[in-house]
Amino acid sequence: MADESILASQQLPEEVQVDQALRPQSLGEFVGQPELAANLQVFIASAKQRGGALDHVLLAGPPGLGKTSLAHILAKELGVGFRATSGPVIAKGGDLAAILTSLQAHDVLFIDEIHRLSAVVEEVLYPAMEDYKLDLIIGEGPAARTVRVDVPPFTLVGATTRAGMISNPLRDRFGVHGRLEFYGAADLHRIITRAAGLLA
């Protein structure tokens, strides 16, 4: 029985709690990436001031540098809901449509490994990102028809470790682009010290 939990692909509840406790909760707590953090702060302030959704954000960089943490922080700083998924999980346009129609206004939708979205799913995503609309095909063959469905204004945060694999049409629909760089020794020391303090 104990072996099953060790080999499970999903985190145990206590692991999720530790992960959430260690994750920074605001841009002020986020260590490193000062230029990106400053830019995101400006975009957040602008979205709050105009009362709209934040522009779509594309975060690129090697694994483990904080892309997921930044997506969580964006939702917290904006005071909106957060929904997470990954590119390989969204197999069909209908999967994406189900996610988008379940969002509340201004929510953050985080898609990890966004470079792994299929071309078919990307086609469904484009009008949702641009106009907050979904073009759904109902039926098959000659009886098929297209129905346009409104989705609430939302912020898509896409994360990728392979920015070069993202299609140009998808990349062009992101208003904010951020590249995460490796941490220096001083930032790593701050991250470890903060985590140790939280675990003590």
C-alpha positions in Angstrom: 0.0 0.0 0.0 2.7 2.4 0.9 4.5 1.7 -2.4 1.4 2.8 -4.3 1.6 6.3 -2.9 5.4 6.6 -3.5 4.9 5.5 -7.2 1.7 7.5 -7.8 1.9 10.1 -10.6 -0.1 12.6 -8.6 0.9 14.4 -5.5 -0.4 13.3 -2.1 -2.6 15.8 -0.3 0.2 16.7 2.2 2.6 17.2 -0.7 0.2 19.6 -2.3 -0.1 21.5 1.0 3.7 21.8 1.3 3.9 22.9 -2.4 1.3 25.6 -1.9 2.9 26.8 1.4 6.3 27.2 -0.3 5.0 29.0 -3.4 5.3 32.8 -3.2 1.9 34.5 -2.9 2.8 37.9 -4.4 5.2 39.6 -6.7 6.8 41.0 -3.6 7.6 37.5 -2.3 8.8 36.3 -5.7 12.6 36.1 -5.8 14.6 36.9 -8.9 13.5 37.8 -12.4 13.3 41.6 -11.4 12.6 43.0 -14.9 9.8 40.5 -15.6 8.3 41.1 -12.1 8.4 44.9 -12.6 6.8 44.6 -16.0 4.1 42.3 -14.7 3.4 44.7 -11.9 2.7 47.5 -14.4 0.4 45.2 -16.5 -1.5 44.2 -13.3 -2.0 47.8 -12.2 -3.2 48.7 -15.7 -5.7 45.8 -15.7 -7.0 46.8 -12.2 -7.3 50.5 -13.2 -9.4 49.8 -16.3 -11.4 47.0 -14.7 -10.7 44.5 -17.4 -8.8 41.3 -17.9 -5.0 41.3 -18.0 -3.5 40.9 -21.5 -2.6 37.3 -22.3 0.8 36.4 -20.9 3.4 34.0 -22.4 6.1 32.8 -20.0 9.1 31.0 -21.5 12.2 29.5 -19.9 13.8 26.3 -18.6 11.8 24.1 -16.1 11.8 25.0 -12.4 12.3 28.7 -12.7 8.8 29.8 -11.5 6.4 30.0 -14.5 3.7 28.2 -12.6 4.3 30.3 -9.5 4.0 33.5 -11.5 0.7 32.3 -13.0 -0.7 31.7 -9.5 0.7 35.1 -8.4 -1.0 36.9 -11.3 -4.4 35.5 -10.3 -3.8 36.4 -6.6 -2.6 39.9 -7.4 -5.7 40.4 -9.6 -8.0 38.9 -7.1 -9.5 36.4 -9.6 -9.9 32.7 -10.0 -7.2 30.4 -11.3 -7.6 27.3 -13.5 -4.7 25.2 -14.6 -4.2 22.6 -17.3 -1.5 21.6 -19.8 -1.2 21.4 -23.5 -1.1 17.6 -23.9 -4.3 17.2 -21.8 -6.4 19.4 -24.2 -6.8 16.8 -27.0 -9.8 18.3 -28.8 -11.4 21.7 -29.4 -14.4 20.6 -27.3 -12.0 20.0 -24.3 -10.9 23.6 -24.6 -14.4 24.9 -25.1 -15.5 23.2 -21.9 -12.7 24.8 -19.9 -13.3 28.3 -21.4 -17.0 28.3 -20.8 -16.5 27.3 -17.2 -14.4 30.4 -16.4 -15.6 33.4 -14.5 -15.0 37.0 -15.8 -11.3 37.9 -15.6 -10.1 34.5 -14.4 -6.6 33.3 -15.2 -6.4 30.2 -17.3 -2.9 28.6 -17.1 -1.8 26.3 -19.8 1.5 24.6 -19.1 3.5 23.2 -22.1 1.4 25.4 -24.4 3.7 24.5 -27.2 2.1 21.0 -27.2 -1.3 22.2 -28.2 -2.5 20.7 -31.5 -3.2 22.9 -34.5 -7.0 22.1 -34.2 -7.1 23.3 -30.5 -5.1 26.4 -31.4 -7.7 27.3 -34.0 -10.4 27.1 -31.4 -8.3 29.2 -29.0 -7.6 32.1 -31.4 -11.1 33.8 -31.4 -11.3 33.2 -27.7 -8.1 35.1 -27.1 -8.9 37.9 -29.5 -12.6 38.5 -29.1 -13.7 36.2 -26.2 -15.8 34.1 -28.6 -15.8 30.4 -29.5 -16.7 29.2 -32.9 -18.2 25.7 -32.3 -19.2 23.3 -35.1 -22.5 21.5 -34.2 -23.3 18.3 -36.2 -21.5 16.6 -39.0 -21.5 16.6 -42.7 -23.9 18.8 -44.7 -26.0 19.4 -41.6 -23.1 20.8 -39.7 -23.3 24.5 -38.7 -21.1 26.9 -36.8 -22.4 28.5 -33.6 -20.6 31.4 -32.0 -20.5 31.3 -28.2 -19.4 34.1 -25.9 -16.8 33.4 -23.2 -16.1 35.7 -20.3 -13.1 37.9 -20.6 -10.1 35.9 -19.3 -6.3 36.0 -19.1 -4.5 33.1 -20.7 -1.1 32.5 -19.2 0.9 30.1 -21.3 4.1 28.5 -20.1 6.7 26.8 -22.3 10.2 25.4 -22.1 10.4 25.5 -25.9 9.3 28.9 -27.2 10.5 28.1 -30.7 7.9 25.4 -31.0 5.0 27.8 -30.5 3.3 28.8 -33.8 3.6 32.4 -34.9 -0.2 33.0 -34.9 -0.4 31.8 -31.3 2.6 33.7 -30.1 1.3 36.9 -31.8 -1.9 36.8 -29.7 0.0 37.2 -26.4 0.2 40.9 -25.3 2.8 40.2 -22.6 6.0 38.1 -23.2 8.3 37.1 -20.4 11.5 35.1 -20.4 12.7 33.5 -17.2 16.4 33.3 -16.7 18.5 31.0 -14.4 18.9 32.3 -10.9 22.2 33.6 -9.5 23.7 32.4 -6.2 22.3 35.3 -4.2 18.7 34.6 -5.4 19.1 30.9 -4.8 20.2 31.6 -1.3 17.1 33.8 -0.7 14.8 31.1 -2.1 16.3 28.4 0.1 16.3 30.5 3.2 12.7 31.5 2.7 11.7 27.8 2.1 13.6 26.7 5.2 11.9 29.3 7.3 8.5 28.3 6.1 9.2 24.6 6.8 10.7 25.2 10.3 
